[in-house]
Amino acid sequence: MDHKDWIKIYPKVIDPNVCRNAVLKADTSDKMMRWDDGVPQYNILNISFLADQGDHEWNAIQQQIVPIIQWSAHEYMKELDCEKFWAAKNNLEQIKLNKYNVETGDNFGLHIDVGDADSAKRFLAYKFFLNDVEEGGEMEFPQVGLKIKPQQGDVVLYPPGWTFPYSDNAPISNDKYELTTYLHYQ
C-alpha cells in the first residue's frame, strides 16, 4: 500500500444547502475568532460549542454532519482493511469552521494535527470543504505529492500525526470555508 492511500477523499457527501447555510451563518457570526500570529492565519468558529449553547441553526448543521462522519469512518476502515485495529471506543472532537480570507492571504503552513499530549488522542482527521475554490486554497501533502482542491461537499480523511504533514494553502480566487474535526481515542 502506498503512503498516500491513507488519505481518502469522499466527494459530494454534504448537501450543498448545508454547505451554503454554514458559509452564510459563519459570515454573519460575531463569534468568529481570528488566529493571526503569522502561521497559522485564519478565522475559526467552534460550531459544536455554539450548538451546545442553544444555537439551533448550528445544531441543525452539526446534526447533518455527524452521520457523514460516522459513514465515512466506516468506509475508511473498510477500504484500508483496518477494522481489527480500529479504536472500539472513540469519540468526536468539537466541530470547528475555518475561514481562509483571500484579502489577508490566510493559510496554515506545513504542520501536523497532533503536536502535544492533549492532541495525541486524535487518530483520524476530517476536513469538509464547504465551497469551491477555483484557484489556490489546496490542502497539500508535499511528502506524497498530493494537492487536494477544495470542492463543495467533499470530505478528506487522513491520519493526523507526524507521518502526514500538510499545509492549507492560501486561497487566491475566493475565500475558503471548511469544517474540521477528529476522532479521539477514548
Secondary structure as GFF3:
##gff-version 3
##sequence-region A 1 186
A	DSSP	three_ten_helix	3	6	.	.	.	ID=ss1
A	DSSP	beta_strand	8	10	.	.	.	ID=ss2
A	DSSP	alpha_helix	16	27	.	.	.	ID=ss3
A	DSSP	beta_strand	33	36	.	.	.	ID=ss4
A	DSSP	beta_strand	41	46	.	.	.	ID=ss5
A	DSSP	alpha_helix	47	52	.	.	.	ID=ss6
A	DSSP	alpha_helix	56	80	.	.	.	ID=ss7
A	DSSP	three_ten_helix	83	85	.	.	.	ID=ss8
A	DSSP	beta_strand	90	92	.	.	.	ID=ss9
A	DSSP	beta_strand	96	100	.	.	.	ID=ss10
A	DSSP	beta_strand	108	111	.	.	.	ID=ss11
A	DSSP	three_ten_helix	119	121	.	.	.	ID=ss12
A	DSSP	beta_strand	122	129	.	.	.	ID=ss13
A	DSSP	beta_strand	139	141	.	.	.	ID=ss14
A	DSSP	three_ten_helix	142	144	.	.	.	ID=ss15
A	DSSP	beta_strand	146	148	.	.	.	ID=ss16
A	DSSP	beta_strand	155	158	.	.	.	ID=ss17
A	DSSP	beta_strand	166	168	.	.	.	ID=ss18
A	DSSP	beta_strand	176	185	.	.	.	ID=ss19
###
